[in-house]
Amino acid sequence: MEMNYDNKELHAIEEELHAEILPGTEIMTDVGSHHFVKAGGSSDKVLVPQPSNDPHDPLNWSRMWKLLTITASSYVTFCQGFGPLSLAPMFPYYVIDFNCSLPDAIQFTGVCILVLGFSNFIWVPISTSFGRRPVYILSQLICLGSCIWRARAKTYGSFMGACVLNGIGAGPAETIQPAVIADIFFLHDRGYWSTLYWVVYMGSLMVAPIIAGSMSQHVGWRNFWWLNVAMIGASILLVIFGFPETKWHRLHPGEITHTSVTPPSEKAGIEESSDVEKHAPTDITVAPTTSNHDLSKISTAARDPHLGKGGPSKQQWAFLQPNAHPFQSILNDLWIPWKLFIFPIVEFSSFVVSWSCSSFLTINLTQSQALAAPPYNLSAQNVGFTNFAILVGAFIGLATAGPLSDWVSARATRKNRGIREPEMRLPAMIPYVLIMIIGNIAVSVGYQNHWPLWAIIVVGFTAAGIQVAALPAMAMTYSVDSYKPVAGSLMVSVTVNKNVWGYGFSKFITVWAMDDG
């Protein structure tokens, strides 16, 4: 749960509900005498997690600050995803310029995504220990250097080295923004923002080949990488001036003690206890509450007057956030991703993301050899333009998946007496699984039997875009809702699984397709 209950409160709620509250279970309505901060206005949605009454708490930030923060984060995600999978239309040029085979050229993509996945064993510990800002700034500086290197590379080995460096720098695109979303948005909004993140990330992978194909044909492939340099430079400035730190320490149950609003007749007892409170340990936070009778009378505005009105503090613009035990945090983040692989929910999410993204990756890695050859004979530019169909599909996925996922889980929550379980959003995946199957058949059978282009591109590519925008976002939201305290490490587990799977595809798919169709 993301609510800051101590054991006594948790047991009281379980008694009133006559149900056990497991990790990931959230209470989305008032329960008996237990009342929570709500969205405000006419909304009766309970806010999960419950925000503090600090104006600098990212959950309390105004809509303007939240939108500015998520815009900066999304632009970094877009820039970091723009380069690694942009190479498909440029493979013929690399084969000529670096005097290599097509499978060797495809390894530029495969090695980059493999390194990208494992690089998060560096970035997530830094993010957990010192904040999101230093990760974004340092990773973008590495990406900047790698794109300059790519633009100036003269040999196969040099370009491969730039790909490896690019993979190291681009890792945060797959792990940090989900953590930012969990930092600044409440549970009932995360379905939409998680889908938006995934569409931004996958959209960068779809737009990049469109631009790369056209630029490589008209102005040369090196200028595409200089375009990347300009984009990344702009993103660094946006992070420095438009992305305050979102990492925020929320009180754990063991850090909370409670005082109550009591009648005047009990003031003497309070005064006697004040001497004890003066000598309380400094790492214990006293969280004032009210009695059950008074609690129901207190409005959301009175309990959290800063909700929707707060903003970042000066400290949240610092490069590093203070951490009393950084090495302990780093060691935990290095170990926990491996431990999470034994959890079925993490395995489920990892393979849903891996298989969904592999459907898209298959198109990316095979479109040049399939569409540039007879009977289609498309130019590099036109091969790149086929990715517009995937992009349109991604926007369809964005428009439908997030709202559908949130609606399905909200409906199930109401039927379950206001108790939300992470699994409640899973039925929303069913139509997108069917779309993925249709898309895979249209592309694979269409390639093999030389179907008309409209059948392959309009049906197959569009279906691939719809499912890759929807299924990974739903699966990741499900696992993050289940294990929010280890969301960063969880994303490392999912990313490593996905990228190792993707590397295997890049290593074998060209020869496999040539041999067996």
Sequence and secondary structure as in RCSB ss.txt:
>XXXX:A:sequence
MEMNYDNKELHAIEEELHAEILPGTEIMTDVGSHHFVKAGGSSDKVLVPQPSNDPHDPLNWSRMWKLLTITASSY
VTFCQGFGPLSLAPMFPYYVIDFNCSLPDAIQFTGVCILVLGFSNFIWVPISTSFGRRPVYILSQLICLGSCIWR
ARAKTYGSFMGACVLNGIGAGPAETIQPAVIADIFFLHDRGYWSTLYWVVYMGSLMVAPIIAGSMSQHVGWRNFW
WLNVAMIGASILLVIFGFPETKWHRLHPGEITHTSVTPPSEKAGIEESSDVEKHAPTDITVAPTTSNHDLSKIST
AARDPHLGKGGPSKQQWAFLQPNAHPFQSILNDLWIPWKLFIFPIVEFSSFVVSWSCSSFLTINLTQSQALAAPP
YNLSAQNVGFTNFAILVGAFIGLATAGPLSDWVSARATRKNRGIREPEMRLPAMIPYVLIMIIGNIAVSVGYQNH
WPLWAIIVVGFTAAGIQVAALPAMAMTYSVDSYKPVAGSLMVSVTVNKNVWGYGFSKFITVWAMDDG
>XXXX:A:secstr
  S   HHHHHHHHHHHTS   TT EE S BTTB   EEETTEEEE SS   S TTSGGGB HHHHHHHHHHHHH
HHHHHHHTTT  GGGHHHHHHHTT  HHHHHHHHHHHHHHHHHHHHHHHHHHHHH HHHHHHHHHHHHHHHHHHH
HH  SHHHHHHHHHHHHHHTGGGGTHHHHHHHHHS GGGHHHHHHHHHHHHHHHHHHHHHHHHHHHHHT HHHHH
HHHHHHHHHHHHHHHHH          GGGEEEE    GGGHHHHHHHHHHHHTS TT EEEE   HHHHTT  H
HHH TTTTTB   SGGGSSS   S HHHHHHHHHHHHHHHTTSHHHHHHHHHHHHHHHHHHHHHHHHHHHHSSTT
T   HHHHHHTHHHHHHHHHHHHHHHHHHHHHHHHHHHHHTTTEE GGGGGGGGHHHHHHHHHHHHHHHHHHHHT
  HHIIIIIIIHHHHHHHHHHHHHHHHHHHHHSGGGHHHHHHHHHHHHHHHHHHHHHHHHHHHHHH 
